[in-house]
Amino acid sequence: MKAVLTFLRSRRYLAVIVFSLLQGCSLQQHQLNDLAQTLDNGNASQVLSEVAQREYPERDLAQYKLTLGLLRAVNGDFAGGIVELQAAKIEINQLQALSISENIGAVTVNETLRSYTSTASERMLLQQLLILSYLMEDDLDGARVEVLQMQELAKSLPEKGLSGLVSSSYYLGGLVYELGGETDNAMISYRQAYQVMQTSKLTIPTVLEDSLLLASKQLGLRSEHAKYVKEFGHDVKSPDRNKSQLVLVYWGGVVSAKQQRYLSVYVPSLGYNISLALPYYDNNYVKPVPWRFSVLGEPAETEIFDDVNLLARADLDAESADIYAAALARVIVKQTALHEVKKKDKDGLATLLLNITSMVSEMADVRSWNMLPASIQVQRVTLEPGTYYLQQPSINQGFSVTDIAPVMPVLAASALTNATASIRDNVAESAAETDNAFSLPQSNTELADTISSKTVAMTNITGVPVVVSGKPLLLKPGKTVLLFYSSAAKKAYYTLSP
């Protein structure tokens, strides 16, 4: 306490406060929160441009890299996303042991002077996004490394509560092992996803039930398989090697942001109430619902694995006791220093200044990876091998998988009238990609910054010209293809070598 009081009385205390205020920590976070909420409109490309141009304090490096990596990935730049996300992971790992100077700054001024290290669920979701990104880059080995690191990370999760219990990350881990022919390891990951959902008291998705049933059957785990059959009320057949599978991973919505509130607490040692600035999440948020799409004209929907809003609140609950204790200690230290200064302050100016700076500098840490999806959902579809096309949601229909090449009205430049045009396969293969809502980009391709002469210009019913990339999705017998759709960009991505 004596060392802290000495720090408070020194000029460095005022310098730290001025530095904190000039950085505009709270304002910057509110601006990021506002940007995040616009992702509901599917404008991830614009948000990426704005975030990439922003300056950020060094202590927010991990948060910045997480945000930039996510935005690059959902915009189709998976290689660039991997670079940013790996940098975020390195920064987070290095910051697990906080420095003395950061601790003093946080105790004496506010929590935002600590370097951002993320929450348990955010770290699990970081691993998930890396797994998805490596799979989109056709790098199964890279994805497997991230699964192993995720399993190691899971050992450090809080023993109580739901913090860090991200079932979809475990399920994707199982998928990676399944794609690599490691059925035994896939079974372990599927079990972990199942156990997480049981702990979280969530409804077990049919897609997870089927994965458990199939893996236990293939491994000859008769008693475990029989237990699942009884519990789930159905069994599965061995997969037809002449059929193909499409695994759809859907990231929908945007997670809600932390907010700040003040709590009045009586402190006996001071003899009066003090106000603590604490972070919180609003209890009212939109609960996730299955995402509807169509396959060959038949309706289908994804199944919910994770409510990320629920995970964010579980993370805060797990940290709330430490946050409260730190806030209480910080305000007591400030008030004690104020009393010490008041004893020697004849004209009251120093007391007034210290009192004002103490109140103004008291802010809750509301930083978070605030551009994560609100929910993560999965579905698996068995299809005949062949050529398929992905059609983005429009006013008239939702996202669809079809075996018919897209047909859209063309905007005639001269007469400005609509005519119907069909995209032929040979033209579609050379079509360029754009950032509009109807484009269908794939990974492992160069996102076109300029439109080639072979681009097929189209228009939707609003008369706004769009570019359709009709690159077909080729499904081969006995193969599984991963399809990733993010509502933040309103784009679907899939690997080019199923």
Protein Blocks (a to p, Z undefined) as FASTA:
>chain_A
ZZmmmmmmpmklmmmmmmmmmnommmmmmmmmmmmmmmmnopmmmmmmmmmmpccdfklm
mmmmmmmmmmmmmnopamlmmmmmmmmmmmmmmmmpccfklmmmmmmmmmklpccebjfk
lmmmmmmmmmmmmmmnopaklmmmmmmmmmmmmmmgcfedjehiafklmmmmmmmmmmno
paklmmmmmmmmmmmmmmnopacdfklmmmmmmmmmmnopaklmmmmmmmnopacddddf
kbccddddddehjdddddddddddddfknopacddddddddfbdcddddddddeehiacd
dddfbdfklmmmmmmmmmmmmmmmmmmmmmmmmmmmmmmmmmmmmnommmmmmmmmmmmm
mccdfbdcfkbcfbdcdddddddedddddddddfkbccdddfbdcddddddfklopacdd
dddfklmmmpccdfbfkbccdehiacdfbdcfkbccdddfkopacdddfbdcdddehiac
dddddfklopacddfbZZ
